Amino acid sequence: MKILQNSDIPIYKQISTQFRDDIMNGTIRQGEYLPSIRGLARDLKISVITTMKAYEELAAEGLISAVQGKGYIVNPQDMEMIKEQHLRLLEQHLQNALESARAAGISTEEVISMIKMLSSIDM
């Protein structure tokens, strides 16, 4: 796990985002346990409270659950929920791309044309 201390993104967010991505892409599978809160905090040299906040965020999203005396386990994932998460992420990326395009004076039509061109390359 890579944490950027000087980032504008809070450390707990960096942790939860990396775990979320790993869960959604199957790197961490259902039934697997996440590292212990204390162990992860020690490894990353951060506070236990920061690690706990990241885990609580993932639990609130339904991605993980606390198991008494054992830690946090990855829940079975609903494919519709995973698709929704991916769509939300895609929406954010597209929003960022459109903002960059506007700043560069690139029209929406040019962006759409670029997307069509890129999608035909991948197929």
BAVEX-506969 format. One line per 3 residues: number of its first residue (from 1); for each residue x, y, z of C-alpha. Coordinates in steps of 0.001 Angstrom, whole numbers, plus 524288, in hexadecimal, padded with zeros to 5 digits. Example, Ala and Ser with C-alpha at 12.3 -4.5 7.8 and 13.67 -1.06 7.14 Angstrom:
! BAVEX-506969
1> 8300C,7EE6C,81E78  83566,7FBDC,81BE4
! end
This chain:
! BAVEX-506969
1> 80000,80000,80000  8053B,80D3F,7FC40  801F5,81929,8047B
4> 805A3,826E2,80067  807ED,82EF4,80CA2  807EB,83BF9,8054E
7> 7FB87,83959,7FD8D  7EF53,841CA,7FE3F  7E7DE,83506,7FFEA
10> 7E6B6,83107,80E41  7EE47,824C1,811CD  7E210,81D46,815F3
13> 7DC38,8202C,80884  7E877,81B51,801B5  7E790,80EA2,80978
16> 7D90B,80C89,8072A  7DA6B,80FA6,7F8A8  7E55B,805D5,7F6CF
19> 7DDF4,7FB2B,7FE18  7D15E,7FE7F,7F6B7  7D871,7FD5C,7E9B4
22> 7DEA5,7F063,7EDBA  7D181,7EAFC,7F20D  7CA6F,7EF9A,7E5D8
25> 7D48B,7EA31,7DC75  7D597,7DD3D,7E3C0  7E377,7DED1,7E8E4
28> 7DDAD,7DD0F,7F670  7D2E0,7D2EE,7F5CB  7C6BE,7D0B6,7FDD4
31> 7C9A8,7C99A,80A67  7D774,7CEED,80B70  7DB42,7D69C,81769
34> 7E13D,7E40B,8166D  7EDA1,7E68A,81E40  7EB0F,7E974,82C88
37> 7E89C,7F7AB,82F8B  7F443,7F854,838B1  7FD1B,7F0CC,82F78
40> 7F9D6,7F96E,823E0  7FB96,805B1,82C17  808D8,800B7,8308E
43> 80D14,7FCEB,822B5  808F8,80A15,81D22  80DF3,81192,828FF
46> 800E3,8184C,82AF2  7F721,81926,835F5  7EDE0,80E0C,8392D
49> 7E2CE,8180F,838AF  7E60D,81B26,82A71  7E5E9,80CC6,826C5
52> 7D943,80AA5,82E40  7D2D6,815F1,826F9  7D66B,80FB2,819E5
55> 7D0DD,80289,81E14  7C47D,808E3,82350  7C27B,80F9A,81641
58> 7C3AF,802A1,80F0F  7BA69,7FC33,818C5  7B075,80725,816E9
61> 7B0E9,8046B,80840  7AE44,7F603,80AD9  7BB46,7F176,80557
64> 7C067,7EBC7,81217  7BB0A,7E75E,81F3A  7C0F5,7E672,82CB7
67> 7C231,7D8B1,83225  7C32F,7D8AA,840EC  7D0F6,7D52E,84515
70> 7D5BD,7D2E3,8371F  7D5CB,7E006,8302C  7CF71,7E45D,823A0
73> 7CB4F,7DAFC,818E9  7C7B3,7DE0B,80AD8  7B931,7DC12,8087D
76> 7B3B4,7D4E5,7FCAE  7B237,7DF32,7F25B  7A5A4,7E233,7EB56
79> 7A8EA,7E36E,7DCD8  79F2D,7EE87,7DB5D  7A5C7,7F5DB,7E66E
82> 7B316,7F3C6,7E02A  7ADE5,7F8B8,7D332  7A83E,804A7,7DA11
85> 7B55E,80741,7E09E  7BC46,80653,7D37A  7B258,80F60,7CD35
88> 7B451,81943,7D824  7C2F7,818A5,7D63B  7C19C,819E9,7C784
91> 7B8B9,825A8,7C953  7C30C,82C4D,7D1BA  7CDBB,82978,7C7C1
94> 7C55A,82ECF,7BCC1  7C236,83AEE,7C4B3  7D0C8,83D23,7C6D5
97> 7D369,83AF8,7B858  7C8EE,844C9,7B484  7CE62,84EE2,7BDE7
100> 7DBF6,84CDF,7B82E  7D67D,84DE9,7AA6A  7CF6D,85AA7,7AD92
103> 7DBCE,86048,7B37A  7E310,85CB9,7A6F9  7D860,86229,79E1F
106> 7D47B,854BC,79906  7C620,85350,7958A  7BD1F,848AA,79A83
109> 7BBDA,843B3,78C93  7CAA2,8422B,78BB3  7CAA9,83AAD,79884
112> 7BFD8,831AD,79390  7C77B,82F90,7871B  7D38F,82C00,78F0B
115> 7CBB2,8224C,79734  7C638,81BE8,78AE9  7D3C6,81B05,7851A
118> 7D978,81520,7917B  7CE58,80B5C,792F6  7D06A,80685,78502
121> 7DEE6,80458,787BE  7DC0A,7FBD4,7939A  7D275,7F308,78C63
! end
